[in-house]
Amino acid sequence: MEENSFARLRVVDIGRAGAFLDWGQPKDLFLPAEEQTREIFVGEVLVVFLHMDFTGRPAASMRLENFVEPLANFRNTQRFRLWIVEETALGFRALMDERWLGVLYHSEVFRPLRSGDEVTGYLKKVREDGKVDLILQPPGIQGRDDVGRKILEKLEASGGFLALTEKSDPDLLYHHFGVSKKQFKIALGGIYKQKLVALETDGIRLIKD
């Protein structure tokens, strides 16, 4: 684990002056109280920045905005490795490829997330105020095709039939495919138009050559 780098570390103890994190060394890493941005708990995984403090000793900081890089010229639908930093009233702050910060909004997250989780995300847009909006599913046609492939793979593995329809419970659809009901319906419509599946009253049937 290198100095001046981001890391995901578990909280092992909390004191009045700060907390201590497990970073694989004989002595735990100190996270000063003034470098904490919210209430933290023993056992949770934090996304922190490792640096040398004013005394020359290694320390951690949760103030990630002080250490991230300036925004780049991102490509539309660019893919990132995301580390979940924290949940806010709007959604989840996430560290993108250990370089930038973005936001996943509650309205577009259809799976449980918590601090320290690693997920794949995609650029939705860069707002005029410089903030980055993220989503978990590939946007547009790419996302539709990815979900469509998952449906076909599930059908193959299930003997050619799934007891799921456009009216199925959203939680059930998320359990099977990790997407919202709207995304499932779009993908299902795509493979139906390609005449790969038949839509029956009680489910989906794979059309075999």
Secondary structure per residue as TSV (DSSP state, phi and psi in degrees):
chain	resnum	aa	ss	phi	psi
A	1	M	-	360.0	122.6
A	2	E	-	-94.6	152.1
A	3	E	S	-66.5	150.7
A	4	N	S	58.6	51.7
A	5	S	E	-146.2	160.8
A	6	F	E	-88.8	151.6
A	7	A	E	-153.3	159.2
A	8	R	E	-109.8	114.3
A	9	L	E	-130.3	144.9
A	10	R	E	-88.7	139.1
A	11	V	E	-77.3	125.8
A	12	V	E	-111.0	-18.5
A	13	D	E	-161.8	151.3
A	14	I	E	-132.4	129.8
A	15	G	-	-126.2	-177.8
A	16	R	S	-66.3	-36.8
A	17	A	S	-83.8	-18.3
A	18	G	E	164.0	-167.8
A	19	A	E	-118.7	167.3
A	20	F	E	-125.7	136.7
A	21	L	E	-118.2	143.4
A	22	D	E	-80.9	114.4
A	23	W	-	-123.8	24.3
A	24	G	S	77.5	14.3
A	25	Q	S	-112.8	161.1
A	26	P	S	-57.3	-35.3
A	27	K	S	-107.7	128.1
A	28	D	-	-63.1	153.9
A	29	L	E	-84.5	134.1
A	30	F	E	-86.2	133.5
A	31	L	E	-117.8	98.6
A	32	P	E	-59.6	150.9
A	33	A	G	-58.1	-37.4
A	34	E	G	-72.6	-11.8
A	35	E	G	-99.5	7.1
A	36	Q	-	-94.6	140.1
A	37	T	-	-107.1	-3.3
A	38	R	S	-163.3	173.2
A	39	E	-	-68.1	134.6
A	40	I	-	-122.8	166.4
A	41	F	-	-135.6	147.6
A	42	V	T	-62.0	133.3
A	43	G	T	99.9	-20.8
A	44	E	-	-81.0	156.4
A	45	V	E	-100.0	127.4
A	46	L	E	-108.9	147.8
A	47	V	E	-94.4	119.1
A	48	V	E	-133.9	167.9
A	49	F	E	-110.8	130.3
A	50	L	E	-93.2	128.9
A	51	H	E	-153.4	176.1
A	52	M	E	-95.9	129.9
A	53	D	-	-79.8	-175.6
A	54	F	T	-66.2	-14.9
A	55	T	T	-92.1	-4.2
A	56	G	S	87.5	10.6
A	57	R	-	-101.7	149.8
A	58	P	E	-66.3	140.0
A	59	A	E	-150.2	171.4
A	60	A	E	-121.6	155.8
A	61	S	E	-139.1	139.7
A	62	M	S	-92.6	-2.2
A	63	R	-	-83.9	69.1
A	64	L	G	-63.4	-30.0
A	65	E	G	-61.3	-19.7
A	66	N	G	-78.7	-9.7
A	67	F	T	-126.4	-9.4
A	68	V	S	-74.3	163.7
A	69	E	-	-84.0	158.0
A	70	P	-	-60.4	150.9
A	71	L	-	-60.9	142.8
A	72	A	-	-96.6	178.8
A	73	N	-	-85.6	85.4
A	74	F	-	-70.4	149.6
A	75	R	-	-83.9	148.9
A	76	N	T	-57.8	135.7
A	77	T	T	63.5	20.0
A	78	Q	-	-58.1	143.0
A	79	R	E	-98.6	142.3
A	80	F	E	-136.5	153.8
A	81	R	E	-87.6	122.6
A	82	L	E	-109.0	136.5
A	83	W	E	-109.1	122.5
A	84	I	E	-73.9	122.2
A	85	V	E	-88.7	-51.2
A	86	E	E	-169.6	160.0
A	87	E	E	-93.5	138.9
A	88	T	-	-124.4	-178.6
A	89	A	S	-63.0	-30.2
A	90	L	S	-86.1	-32.8
A	91	G	E	168.9	-126.7
A	92	F	E	-131.1	127.8
A	93	R	E	-78.3	140.9
A	94	A	E	-138.2	142.1
A	95	L	E	-90.9	125.2
A	96	M	E	-98.9	114.5
A	97	D	T	51.2	30.5
A	98	E	T	57.5	33.5
A	99	R	T	-138.2	-35.4
A	100	W	E	-134.6	169.4
A	101	L	E	-115.9	141.7
A	102	G	E	-144.9	-178.7
A	103	V	E	-130.7	134.6
A	104	L	E	-104.6	122.2
A	105	Y	E	-84.7	145.0
A	106	H	G	-52.1	-38.9
A	107	S	G	-67.1	-13.1
A	108	E	G	-120.8	15.9
A	109	V	-	-113.3	122.8
A	110	F	-	-122.8	33.5
A	111	R	S	-151.6	155.4
A	112	P	-	-67.6	137.0
A	113	L	-	-133.6	149.6
A	114	R	-	-148.1	165.6
A	115	S	T	-54.3	133.0
A	116	G	T	93.5	-12.4
A	117	D	-	-65.0	147.2
A	118	E	E	-112.1	125.7
A	119	V	E	-138.3	166.0
A	120	T	E	-94.8	135.0
A	121	G	E	-136.8	172.0
A	122	Y	E	-135.8	149.4
A	123	L	E	-68.1	129.3
A	124	K	E	-97.4	-53.1
A	125	K	E	-168.9	160.7
A	126	V	E	-105.1	119.9
A	127	R	-	-77.0	166.7
A	128	E	T	-61.9	-28.5
A	129	D	T	-82.6	4.5
A	130	G	S	88.6	-2.1
A	131	K	-	-79.0	149.0
A	132	V	E	-107.1	124.6
A	133	D	E	-96.4	134.2
A	134	L	E	-121.8	159.6
A	135	I	E	-137.1	160.0
A	136	L	S	-91.0	-22.7
A	137	Q	S	-104.7	146.2
A	138	P	-	-58.4	130.8
A	139	P	-	-77.0	161.6
A	140	G	H	66.4	-149.1
A	141	I	H	-62.3	-37.2
A	142	Q	H	-59.5	-44.9
A	143	G	H	-64.8	-42.0
A	144	R	H	-59.6	-44.5
A	145	D	H	-66.9	-37.3
A	146	D	H	-62.3	-45.3
A	147	V	H	-68.3	-38.1
A	148	G	H	-58.6	-41.8
A	149	R	H	-63.0	-38.6
A	150	K	H	-62.9	-41.7
A	151	I	H	-61.8	-45.4
A	152	L	H	-63.9	-40.0
A	153	E	H	-64.2	-40.3
A	154	K	H	-64.4	-40.2
A	155	L	H	-62.0	-44.8
A	156	E	H	-59.5	-44.0
A	157	A	H	-72.3	-18.3
A	158	S	T	-105.0	16.9
A	159	G	T	78.7	16.9
A	160	G	T	96.6	3.3
A	161	F	E	-143.4	138.9
A	162	L	E	-128.4	131.4
A	163	A	S	-82.4	59.0
A	164	L	-	-133.8	142.4
A	165	T	-	-137.9	179.5
A	166	E	T	-64.7	-15.9
A	167	K	T	-97.6	2.3
A	168	S	S	-63.4	156.3
A	169	D	-	-59.8	134.8
A	170	P	H	-56.6	-36.6
A	171	D	H	-65.4	-35.9
A	172	L	H	-67.7	-41.3
A	173	L	H	-65.7	-39.6
A	174	Y	H	-65.1	-39.9
A	175	H	H	-57.7	-40.1
A	176	H	H	-81.4	-37.6
A	177	F	H	-125.2	-8.8
A	178	G	S	70.4	26.6
A	179	V	S	-134.7	169.0
A	180	S	-	-75.1	166.8
A	181	K	H	-62.2	-38.8
A	182	K	H	-61.8	-44.6
A	183	Q	H	-66.2	-36.9
A	184	F	H	-62.4	-45.0
A	185	K	H	-63.8	-39.1
A	186	I	H	-64.7	-45.4
A	187	A	H	-66.8	-40.5
A	188	L	H	-63.2	-40.2
A	189	G	H	-61.6	-35.7
A	190	G	H	-65.3	-44.7
A	191	I	H	-78.0	-23.3
A	192	Y	H	-68.2	-43.3
A	193	K	H	-63.8	-27.8
A	194	Q	T	-82.2	1.5
A	195	K	T	60.0	38.2
A	196	L	S	-94.5	-20.7
A	197	V	E	-137.7	158.1
A	198	A	E	-112.8	136.4
A	199	L	E	-97.1	113.1
A	200	E	E	-105.8	168.3
A	201	T	T	-63.5	-29.5
A	202	D	T	-112.8	10.1
A	203	G	E	165.5	-165.7
A	204	I	E	-115.6	133.6
A	205	R	E	-120.1	133.8
A	206	L	E	-73.3	132.1
A	207	I	-	-91.9	116.9
A	208	K	-	-99.0	145.4
A	209	D	-	-63.2	360.0
